[in-house]
Amino acid sequence: MTLRRFFFDHNAGAPALPAALDAAMEAARAGGNASSVHAEGRAARARIEAARRAVATLAGADPRGVVFTSGATEANVTALTPAMRIGGREIRLDRLLIGATEHPSVIAGGRFSADRIERIGVDGEGLIDLSALETRLAALAGAGERALVSAQLANSETGVIQPIAEIARLARRFDAIVHCDAVQGAGRLRLDDPALDVDLMSLSAHKIGGLPGCGALISRNFEVVPASLLPGGGQESNRRAGTQNVPGIVAFGAAAAEAGRRLREIPDLERRRGWFEEQLLSISSNVKVLGGGAPRLANTSMVAVRGARAETMVIAFDLEGVAVSAGSACSSGKVGASHVVEAMGVSADFAGGAIRFSFGVDATAEELSAVAEIAKRIFGRLARG
């Protein structure tokens, strides 16, 4: 008997959508370099521009502000630079302020030197400390320094949604530039909401059903342009050199169009997720949901079991047919709490036993029920109380 598999690791990478695969295959068969002037080159260019419009629509941006990259990490590193052009004028930013639970590519600080990077703490739910951010922005402004603020829309581990609208309003008061890593929010939250008043936004194709190896940095404020990370050829309006990945880009466009359409399904998914978490919490008082008191993505549950080891649970779920991720960083057989869990101040007895369930918009009640039953067996063996 073949074991039924449940893929509950969408935050790491969603399965490619049929429409994205079809678009990529069509483009790959057609060939053509989008920089070439012959008919095949012009056709490739047309495919790219159609995808650019689709991604811009998802992000609520002007297509001219969309720059395709090799992924969200490249987009983040490109955005995090002291060298900016605003309205055609070259400026330099003095400090980078980031949330303590950001993606590692943001935590690393991009092209800012280490002494110019500052982390803003979060509360026990993982929400950025707005008061601390305001205090630091005011101090920098008082010293004549200008900041770049980078805050994720939603955390990949906990699903906690940051108050980007409030962060952007604070930044505007002190003339700061705002970058948002919106990778996990795409297809799960409205990115075209005017309240998300950010200058720069990073997206990833494979988190919404596109192909790995493609992302975008979007200037929602079209006048804000970071210094190029990859200079050279004139591709992407001289903002990102290198032959464009036509199959990956058109797949991204197809996935972006589908992501926008599926937003209407999110409220139902959130209700199913709530039921799923109730089942897990009923197993034992030694099971808890991290970030459960904050707004979260409808598809994400980070669950910790007191005294358990995340790596043990990931293996146990895999043997039962469920793909989940550890909420801890595993290296050389050792498990330690992730920087996200540490920043939230999760107690040591729970921090080492945190795993993430992240499922697709189309996850059914039957699938969630089946995984909940598997969790009851696994958690029941590990949780006492």
TORKOL-4160 file (C-alpha; in steps of 0.2 Angstrom, whole numbers, padded with zeros to 4 digits, m for minus):
385
<pt num="1" X="0000" Y="0000" Z="0000"/>
<pt num="2" X="0007" Y="0017" Z="m0005"/>
<pt num="3" X="0008" Y="0029" Z="0009"/>
<pt num="4" X="m0002" Y="0045" Z="0005"/>
<pt num="5" X="0008" Y="0061" Z="0006"/>
<pt num="6" X="0003" Y="0078" Z="0013"/>
<pt num="7" X="0014" Y="0092" Z="0008"/>
<pt num="8" X="0013" Y="0105" Z="0022"/>
<pt num="9" X="0029" Y="0115" Z="0018"/>
<pt num="10" X="0022" Y="0128" Z="0006"/>
<pt num="11" X="0032" Y="0142" Z="0014"/>
<pt num="12" X="0048" Y="0134" Z="0009"/>
<pt num="13" X="0042" Y="0132" Z="m0009"/>
<pt num="14" X="0025" Y="0129" Z="m0017"/>
<pt num="15" X="0022" Y="0116" Z="m0030"/>
<pt num="16" X="0022" Y="0124" Z="m0047"/>
<pt num="17" X="0005" Y="0128" Z="m0054"/>
<pt num="18" X="0000" Y="0120" Z="m0071"/>
<pt num="19" X="m0002" Y="0137" Z="m0079"/>
<pt num="20" X="0016" Y="0142" Z="m0074"/>
<pt num="21" X="0023" Y="0125" Z="m0080"/>
<pt num="22" X="0014" Y="0127" Z="m0097"/>
<pt num="23" X="0020" Y="0145" Z="m0099"/>
<pt num="24" X="0038" Y="0140" Z="m0095"/>
<pt num="25" X="0037" Y="0126" Z="m0107"/>
<pt num="26" X="0030" Y="0137" Z="m0121"/>
<pt num="27" X="0043" Y="0150" Z="m0118"/>
<pt num="28" X="0057" Y="0137" Z="m0117"/>
<pt num="29" X="0052" Y="0129" Z="m0134"/>
<pt num="30" X="0051" Y="0146" Z="m0142"/>
<pt num="31" X="0068" Y="0151" Z="m0137"/>
<pt num="32" X="0075" Y="0168" Z="m0141"/>
<pt num="33" X="0085" Y="0181" Z="m0131"/>
<pt num="34" X="0074" Y="0196" Z="m0126"/>
<pt num="35" X="0088" Y="0207" Z="m0130"/>
<pt num="36" X="0089" Y="0202" Z="m0148"/>
<pt num="37" X="0080" Y="0212" Z="m0161"/>
<pt num="38" X="0074" Y="0198" Z="m0173"/>
<pt num="39" X="0057" Y="0191" Z="m0172"/>
<pt num="40" X="0061" Y="0177" Z="m0159"/>
<pt num="41" X="0069" Y="0190" Z="m0148"/>
<pt num="42" X="0054" Y="0202" Z="m0149"/>
<pt num="43" X="0043" Y="0188" Z="m0145"/>
<pt num="44" X="0053" Y="0184" Z="m0129"/>
<pt num="45" X="0053" Y="0202" Z="m0125"/>
<pt num="46" X="0034" Y="0202" Z="m0126"/>
<pt num="47" X="0032" Y="0187" Z="m0115"/>
<pt num="48" X="0043" Y="0196" Z="m0102"/>
<pt num="49" X="0033" Y="0212" Z="m0103"/>
<pt num="50" X="0016" Y="0203" Z="m0101"/>
<pt num="51" X="0023" Y="0194" Z="m0085"/>
<pt num="52" X="0030" Y="0211" Z="m0079"/>
<pt num="53" X="0012" Y="0218" Z="m0080"/>
<pt num="54" X="0005" Y="0203" Z="m0070"/>
<pt num="55" X="0018" Y="0204" Z="m0056"/>
<pt num="56" X="0015" Y="0223" Z="m0055"/>
<pt num="57" X="m0004" Y="0221" Z="m0054"/>
<pt num="58" X="m0001" Y="0208" Z="m0039"/>
<pt num="59" X="0010" Y="0221" Z="m0031"/>
<pt num="60" X="0000" Y="0236" Z="m0034"/>
<pt num="61" X="0014" Y="0244" Z="m0044"/>
<pt num="62" X="0018" Y="0252" Z="m0060"/>
<pt num="63" X="0026" Y="0239" Z="m0072"/>
<pt num="64" X="0041" Y="0250" Z="m0075"/>
<pt num="65" X="0045" Y="0248" Z="m0057"/>
<pt num="66" X="0047" Y="0229" Z="m0058"/>
<pt num="67" X="0064" Y="0222" Z="m0060"/>
<pt num="68" X="0066" Y="0203" Z="m0062"/>
<pt num="69" X="0080" Y="0195" Z="m0052"/>
<pt num="70" X="0086" Y="0177" Z="m0048"/>
<pt num="71" X="0075" Y="0176" Z="m0033"/>
<pt num="72" X="0070" Y="0186" Z="m0017"/>
<pt num="73" X="0087" Y="0185" Z="m0009"/>
<pt num="74" X="0095" Y="0194" Z="m0024"/>
<pt num="75" X="0080" Y="0207" Z="m0023"/>
<pt num="76" X="0083" Y="0209" Z="m0004"/>
<pt num="77" X="0102" Y="0212" Z="m0006"/>
<pt num="78" X="0099" Y="0224" Z="m0020"/>
<pt num="79" X="0087" Y="0234" Z="m0010"/>
<pt num="80" X="0098" Y="0235" Z="0005"/>
<pt num="81" X="0111" Y="0247" Z="m0001"/>
<pt num="82" X="0116" Y="0264" Z="0006"/>
<pt num="83" X="0117" Y="0270" Z="m0012"/>
<pt num="84" X="0100" Y="0276" Z="m0019"/>
<pt num="85" X="0094" Y="0287" Z="m0033"/>
<pt num="86" X="0078" Y="0296" Z="m0028"/>
<pt num="87" X="0070" Y="0306" Z="m0042"/>
<pt num="88" X="0086" Y="0305" Z="m0052"/>
<pt num="89" X="0096" Y="0312" Z="m0037"/>
<pt num="90" X="0110" Y="0301" Z="m0030"/>
<pt num="91" X="0109" Y="0300" Z="m0011"/>
<pt num="92" X="0117" Y="0289" Z="0003"/>
<pt num="93" X="0108" Y="0282" Z="0017"/>
<pt num="94" X="0117" Y="0281" Z="0034"/>
<pt num="95" X="0108" Y="0266" Z="0043"/>
<pt num="96" X="0098" Y="0251" Z="0040"/>
<pt num="97" X="0085" Y="0247" Z="0053"/>
<pt num="98" X="0078" Y="0229" Z="0052"/>
<pt num="99" X="0066" Y="0218" Z="0062"/>
<pt num="100" X="0074" Y="0205" Z="0073"/>
<pt num="101" X="0064" Y="0191" Z="0065"/>
<pt num="102" X="0068" Y="0195" Z="0046"/>
<pt num="103" X="0074" Y="0183" Z="0033"/>
<pt num="104" X="0092" Y="0179" Z="0034"/>
<pt num="105" X="0096" Y="0188" Z="0018"/>
<pt num="106" X="0089" Y="0204" Z="0027"/>
<pt num="107" X="0097" Y="0200" Z="0043"/>
<pt num="108" X="0114" Y="0199" Z="0034"/>
<pt num="109" X="0111" Y="0218" Z="0029"/>
<pt num="110" X="0114" Y="0217" Z="0011"/>
<pt num="111" X="0127" Y="0230" Z="0006"/>
<pt num="112" X="0127" Y="0240" Z="0022"/>
<pt num="113" X="0143" Y="0237" Z="0033"/>
<pt num="114" X="0140" Y="0228" Z="0049"/>
<pt num="115" X="0142" Y="0244" Z="0060"/>
<pt num="116" X="0128" Y="0252" Z="0051"/>
<pt num="117" X="0115" Y="0238" Z="0054"/>
<pt num="118" X="0103" Y="0239" Z="0069"/>
<pt num="119" X="0090" Y="0226" Z="0074"/>
<pt num="120" X="0073" Y="0232" Z="0081"/>
<pt num="121" X="0066" Y="0220" Z="0094"/>
<pt num="122" X="0049" Y="0211" Z="0093"/>
<pt num="123" X="0037" Y="0206" Z="0107"/>
<pt num="124" X="0032" Y="0189" Z="0112"/>
<pt num="125" X="0021" Y="0187" Z="0097"/>
<pt num="126" X="0034" Y="0192" Z="0085"/>
<pt num="127" X="0027" Y="0209" Z="0081"/>
<pt num="128" X="0040" Y="0223" Z="0079"/>
<pt num="129" X="0042" Y="0235" Z="0093"/>
<pt num="130" X="0035" Y="0251" Z="0085"/>
<pt num="131" X="0040" Y="0262" Z="0100"/>
<pt num="132" X="0058" Y="0256" Z="0099"/>
<pt num="133" X="0057" Y="0259" Z="0080"/>
<pt num="134" X="0051" Y="0277" Z="0082"/>
<pt num="135" X="0063" Y="0281" Z="0096"/>
<pt num="136" X="0078" Y="0275" Z="0085"/>
<pt num="137" X="0071" Y="0284" Z="0069"/>
<pt num="138" X="0069" Y="0300" Z="0079"/>
<pt num="139" X="0087" Y="0299" Z="0086"/>
<pt num="140" X="0095" Y="0296" Z="0069"/>
<pt num="141" X="0085" Y="0311" Z="0062"/>
<pt num="142" X="0091" Y="0322" Z="0076"/>
<pt num="143" X="0109" Y="0317" Z="0072"/>
<pt num="144" X="0106" Y="0321" Z="0054"/>
<pt num="145" X="0106" Y="0303" Z="0048"/>
<pt num="146" X="0094" Y="0295" Z="0036"/>
<pt num="147" X="0088" Y="0277" Z="0037"/>
<pt num="148" X="0082" Y="0263" Z="0027"/>
<pt num="149" X="0069" Y="0253" Z="0036"/>
<pt num="150" X="0067" Y="0234" Z="0031"/>
<pt num="151" X="0052" Y="0225" Z="0038"/>
<pt num="152" X="0044" Y="0209" Z="0032"/>
<pt num="153" X="0026" Y="0208" Z="0028"/>
<pt num="154" X="0024" Y="0191" Z="0036"/>
<pt num="155" X="0036" Y="0179" Z="0044"/>
<pt num="156" X="0040" Y="0163" Z="0035"/>
<pt num="157" X="0041" Y="0153" Z="0051"/>
<pt num="158" X="0026" Y="0159" Z="0062"/>
<pt num="159" X="0016" Y="0167" Z="0049"/>
<pt num="160" X="0015" Y="0183" Z="0060"/>
<pt num="161" X="0010" Y="0198" Z="0049"/>
<pt num="162" X="0019" Y="0214" Z="0053"/>
<pt num="163" X="0010" Y="0231" Z="0054"/>
<pt num="164" X="0018" Y="0237" Z="0038"/>
<pt num="165" X="0006" Y="0252" Z="0036"/>
<pt num="166" X="0011" Y="0259" Z="0053"/>
<pt num="167" X="0029" Y="0255" Z="0050"/>
<pt num="168" X="0028" Y="0265" Z="0034"/>
<pt num="169" X="0019" Y="0280" Z="0042"/>
<pt num="170" X="0033" Y="0281" Z="0055"/>
<pt num="171" X="0047" Y="0280" Z="0042"/>
<pt num="172" X="0038" Y="0294" Z="0032"/>
<pt num="173" X="0039" Y="0305" Z="0047"/>
<pt num="174" X="0058" Y="0304" Z="0048"/>
<pt num="175" X="0061" Y="0304" Z="0029"/>
<pt num="176" X="0066" Y="0286" Z="0029"/>
<pt num="177" X="0065" Y="0274" Z="0014"/>
<pt num="178" X="0055" Y="0258" Z="0017"/>
<pt num="179" X="0058" Y="0241" Z="0010"/>
<pt num="180" X="0047" Y="0226" Z="0013"/>
<pt num="181" X="0051" Y="0208" Z="0010"/>
<pt num="182" X="0033" Y="0203" Z="0005"/>
<pt num="183" X="0038" Y="0185" Z="m0001"/>
<pt num="184" X="0027" Y="0176" Z="0011"/>
<pt num="185" X="0012" Y="0188" Z="0009"/>
<pt num="186" X="0011" Y="0186" Z="m0010"/>
<pt num="187" X="m0005" Y="0176" Z="m0014"/>
<pt num="188" X="m0011" Y="0176" Z="0004"/>
<pt num="189" X="m0013" Y="0195" Z="0008"/>
<pt num="190" X="m0017" Y="0210" Z="m0003"/>
<pt num="191" X="m0001" Y="0218" Z="m0009"/>
<pt num="192" X="m0010" Y="0231" Z="m0019"/>
<pt num="193" X="m0017" Y="0239" Z="m0003"/>
<pt num="194" X="m0013" Y="0258" Z="m0004"/>
<pt num="195" X="m0009" Y="0257" Z="0015"/>
<pt num="196" X="0006" Y="0247" Z="0011"/>
<pt num="197" X="0015" Y="0263" Z="0008"/>
<pt num="198" X="0032" Y="0255" Z="0005"/>
<pt num="199" X="0046" Y="0261" Z="m0008"/>
<pt num="200" X="0053" Y="0244" Z="m0012"/>
<pt num="201" X="0046" Y="0227" Z="m0011"/>
<pt num="202" X="0054" Y="0209" Z="m0014"/>
<pt num="203" X="0044" Y="0194" Z="m0021"/>
<pt num="204" X="0049" Y="0176" Z="m0025"/>
<pt num="205" X="0041" Y="0166" Z="m0039"/>
<pt num="206" X="0042" Y="0149" Z="m0031"/>
<pt num="207" X="0033" Y="0154" Z="m0016"/>
<pt num="208" X="0017" Y="0157" Z="m0026"/>
<pt num="209" X="0018" Y="0142" Z="m0038"/>
<pt num="210" X="0031" Y="0149" Z="m0050"/>
<pt num="211" X="0048" Y="0141" Z="m0053"/>
<pt num="212" X="0063" Y="0142" Z="m0042"/>
<pt num="213" X="0077" Y="0154" Z="m0048"/>
<pt num="214" X="0066" Y="0169" Z="m0051"/>
<pt num="215" X="0060" Y="0184" Z="m0041"/>
<pt num="216" X="0057" Y="0203" Z="m0042"/>
<pt num="217" X="0062" Y="0219" Z="m0034"/>
<pt num="218" X="0048" Y="0231" Z="m0036"/>
<pt num="219" X="0050" Y="0250" Z="m0034"/>
<pt num="220" X="0032" Y="0254" Z="m0028"/>
<pt num="221" X="0038" Y="0272" Z="m0027"/>
<pt num="222" X="0044" Y="0273" Z="m0045"/>
<pt num="223" X="0057" Y="0287" Z="m0041"/>
<pt num="224" X="0066" Y="0276" Z="m0028"/>
<pt num="225" X="0080" Y="0266" Z="m0037"/>
<pt num="226" X="0094" Y="0256" Z="m0027"/>
<pt num="227" X="0111" Y="0256" Z="m0035"/>
<pt num="228" X="0112" Y="0241" Z="m0046"/>
<pt num="229" X="0119" Y="0225" Z="m0038"/>
<pt num="230" X="0124" Y="0217" Z="m0055"/>
<pt num="231" X="0130" Y="0231" Z="m0067"/>
<pt num="232" X="0135" Y="0227" Z="m0085"/>
<pt num="233" X="0122" Y="0225" Z="m0099"/>
<pt num="234" X="0107" Y="0235" Z="m0101"/>
<pt num="235" X="0094" Y="0222" Z="m0097"/>
<pt num="236" X="0080" Y="0227" Z="m0085"/>
<pt num="237" X="0081" Y="0245" Z="m0089"/>
<pt num="238" X="0099" Y="0245" Z="m0084"/>
<pt num="239" X="0095" Y="0240" Z="m0066"/>
<pt num="240" X="0099" Y="0222" Z="m0067"/>
<pt num="241" X="0112" Y="0215" Z="m0080"/>
<pt num="242" X="0111" Y="0197" Z="m0086"/>
<pt num="243" X="0102" Y="0188" Z="m0099"/>
<pt num="244" X="0084" Y="0187" Z="m0094"/>
<pt num="245" X="0077" Y="0170" Z="m0088"/>
<pt num="246" X="0062" Y="0170" Z="m0100"/>
<pt num="247" X="0054" Y="0153" Z="m0095"/>
<pt num="248" X="0056" Y="0158" Z="m0076"/>
<pt num="249" X="0049" Y="0175" Z="m0079"/>
<pt num="250" X="0034" Y="0170" Z="m0089"/>
<pt num="251" X="0030" Y="0156" Z="m0076"/>
<pt num="252" X="0031" Y="0170" Z="m0062"/>
<pt num="253" X="0018" Y="0180" Z="m0072"/>
<pt num="254" X="0006" Y="0166" Z="m0073"/>
<pt num="255" X="0008" Y="0162" Z="m0055"/>
<pt num="256" X="0005" Y="0180" Z="m0050"/>
<pt num="257" X="m0011" Y="0181" Z="m0060"/>
<pt num="258" X="m0017" Y="0165" Z="m0051"/>
<pt num="259" X="m0012" Y="0172" Z="m0034"/>
<pt num="260" X="m0022" Y="0187" Z="m0036"/>
<pt num="261" X="m0037" Y="0177" Z="m0041"/>
<pt num="262" X="m0036" Y="0165" Z="m0026"/>
<pt num="263" X="m0036" Y="0179" Z="m0013"/>
<pt num="264" X="m0054" Y="0177" Z="m0011"/>
<pt num="265" X="m0051" Y="0159" Z="m0004"/>
<pt num="266" X="m0041" Y="0165" Z="0011"/>
<pt num="267" X="m0055" Y="0168" Z="0023"/>
<pt num="268" X="m0061" Y="0150" Z="0022"/>
<pt num="269" X="m0043" Y="0144" Z="0023"/>
<pt num="270" X="m0041" Y="0154" Z="0039"/>
<pt num="271" X="m0056" Y="0145" Z="0047"/>
<pt num="272" X="m0049" Y="0128" Z="0042"/>
<pt num="273" X="m0032" Y="0133" Z="0050"/>
<pt num="274" X="m0041" Y="0138" Z="0066"/>
<pt num="275" X="m0050" Y="0121" Z="0067"/>
<pt num="276" X="m0033" Y="0113" Z="0064"/>
<pt num="277" X="m0024" Y="0122" Z="0078"/>
<pt num="278" X="m0039" Y="0118" Z="0090"/>
<pt num="279" X="m0036" Y="0100" Z="0086"/>
<pt num="280" X="m0017" Y="0101" Z="0090"/>
<pt num="281" X="m0019" Y="0111" Z="0106"/>
<pt num="282" X="m0032" Y="0099" Z="0112"/>
<pt num="283" X="m0018" Y="0085" Z="0113"/>
<pt num="284" X="m0009" Y="0092" Z="0128"/>
<pt num="285" X="m0006" Y="0108" Z="0138"/>
<pt num="286" X="0012" Y="0105" Z="0133"/>
<pt num="287" X="0008" Y="0110" Z="0115"/>
<pt num="288" X="0007" Y="0128" Z="0110"/>
<pt num="289" X="0005" Y="0139" Z="0094"/>
<pt num="290" X="0019" Y="0152" Z="0092"/>
<pt num="291" X="0013" Y="0169" Z="0087"/>
<pt num="292" X="m0005" Y="0163" Z="0090"/>
<pt num="293" X="m0010" Y="0180" Z="0098"/>
<pt num="294" X="m0005" Y="0190" Z="0082"/>
<pt num="295" X="m0012" Y="0192" Z="0065"/>
<pt num="296" X="m0005" Y="0178" Z="0055"/>
<pt num="297" X="m0005" Y="0171" Z="0037"/>
<pt num="298" X="m0020" Y="0159" Z="0035"/>
<pt num="299" X="m0009" Y="0145" Z="0029"/>
<pt num="300" X="0004" Y="0144" Z="0043"/>
<pt num="301" X="0005" Y="0136" Z="0060"/>
<pt num="302" X="0021" Y="0135" Z="0070"/>
<pt num="303" X="0018" Y="0123" Z="0084"/>
<pt num="304" X="0030" Y="0119" Z="0098"/>
<pt num="305" X="0029" Y="0104" Z="0110"/>
<pt num="306" X="0037" Y="0106" Z="0127"/>
<pt num="307" X="0053" Y="0096" Z="0129"/>
<pt num="308" X="0052" Y="0088" Z="0111"/>
<pt num="309" X="0066" Y="0090" Z="0098"/>
<pt num="310" X="0061" Y="0098" Z="0081"/>
<pt num="311" X="0072" Y="0086" Z="0071"/>
<pt num="312" X="0063" Y="0071" Z="0079"/>
<pt num="313" X="0046" Y="0077" Z="0075"/>
<pt num="314" X="0050" Y="0082" Z="0057"/>
<pt num="315" X="0057" Y="0064" Z="0054"/>
<pt num="316" X="0042" Y="0056" Z="0063"/>
<pt num="317" X="0030" Y="0066" Z="0052"/>
<pt num="318" X="0039" Y="0062" Z="0036"/>
<pt num="319" X="0038" Y="0043" Z="0040"/>
<pt num="320" X="0019" Y="0046" Z="0042"/>
<pt num="321" X="0018" Y="0054" Z="0025"/>
<pt num="322" X="0018" Y="0073" Z="0030"/>
<pt num="323" X="0031" Y="0085" Z="0025"/>
<pt num="324" X="0034" Y="0099" Z="0038"/>
<pt num="325" X="0049" Y="0110" Z="0042"/>
<pt num="326" X="0058" Y="0112" Z="0058"/>
<pt num="327" X="0056" Y="0129" Z="0067"/>
<pt num="328" X="0074" Y="0126" Z="0073"/>
<pt num="329" X="0091" Y="0128" Z="0063"/>
<pt num="330" X="0098" Y="0110" Z="0061"/>
<pt num="331" X="0117" Y="0108" Z="0059"/>
<pt num="332" X="0128" Y="0093" Z="0061"/>
<pt num="333" X="0115" Y="0084" Z="0071"/>
<pt num="334" X="0112" Y="0098" Z="0083"/>
<pt num="335" X="0096" Y="0108" Z="0085"/>
<pt num="336" X="0095" Y="0126" Z="0092"/>
<pt num="337" X="0081" Y="0138" Z="0092"/>
<pt num="338" X="0080" Y="0149" Z="0076"/>
<pt num="339" X="0083" Y="0167" Z="0077"/>
<pt num="340" X="0065" Y="0170" Z="0076"/>
<pt num="341" X="0060" Y="0160" Z="0091"/>
<pt num="342" X="0074" Y="0168" Z="0101"/>
<pt num="343" X="0069" Y="0185" Z="0096"/>
<pt num="344" X="0051" Y="0181" Z="0102"/>
<pt num="345" X="0058" Y="0176" Z="0119"/>
<pt num="346" X="0051" Y="0158" Z="0118"/>
<pt num="347" X="0056" Y="0148" Z="0133"/>
<pt num="348" X="0070" Y="0135" Z="0131"/>
<pt num="349" X="0058" Y="0120" Z="0135"/>
<pt num="350" X="0047" Y="0125" Z="0120"/>
<pt num="351" X="0060" Y="0133" Z="0108"/>
<pt num="352" X="0069" Y="0117" Z="0103"/>
<pt num="353" X="0053" Y="0108" Z="0099"/>
<pt num="354" X="0045" Y="0120" Z="0086"/>
<pt num="355" X="0039" Y="0114" Z="0069"/>
<pt num="356" X="0030" Y="0123" Z="0055"/>
<pt num="357" X="0015" Y="0117" Z="0046"/>
<pt num="358" X="0012" Y="0128" Z="0030"/>
<pt num="359" X="m0001" Y="0122" Z="0017"/>
<pt num="360" X="m0008" Y="0128" Z="0001"/>
<pt num="361" X="m0024" Y="0139" Z="m0002"/>
<pt num="362" X="m0032" Y="0123" Z="m0008"/>
<pt num="363" X="m0029" Y="0113" Z="0007"/>
<pt num="364" X="m0045" Y="0104" Z="0011"/>
<pt num="365" X="m0054" Y="0100" Z="0028"/>
<pt num="366" X="m0051" Y="0082" Z="0025"/>
<pt num="367" X="m0032" Y="0084" Z="0022"/>
<pt num="368" X="m0031" Y="0095" Z="0038"/>
<pt num="369" X="m0041" Y="0082" Z="0048"/>
<pt num="370" X="m0029" Y="0068" Z="0042"/>
<pt num="371" X="m0014" Y="0078" Z="0047"/>
<pt num="372" X="m0021" Y="0082" Z="0064"/>
<pt num="373" X="m0024" Y="0064" Z="0067"/>
<pt num="374" X="m0006" Y="0060" Z="0063"/>
<pt num="375" X="m0001" Y="0075" Z="0074"/>
<pt num="376" X="m0011" Y="0067" Z="0089"/>
<pt num="377" X="m0001" Y="0051" Z="0087"/>
<pt num="378" X="0016" Y="0060" Z="0086"/>
<pt num="379" X="0013" Y="0074" Z="0099"/>
<pt num="380" X="0004" Y="0061" Z="0110"/>
<pt num="381" X="0020" Y="0051" Z="0112"/>
<pt num="382" X="0030" Y="0067" Z="0115"/>
<pt num="383" X="0019" Y="0078" Z="0125"/>
<pt num="384" X="0015" Y="0074" Z="0143"/>
<pt num="385" X="0002" Y="0084" Z="0152"/>
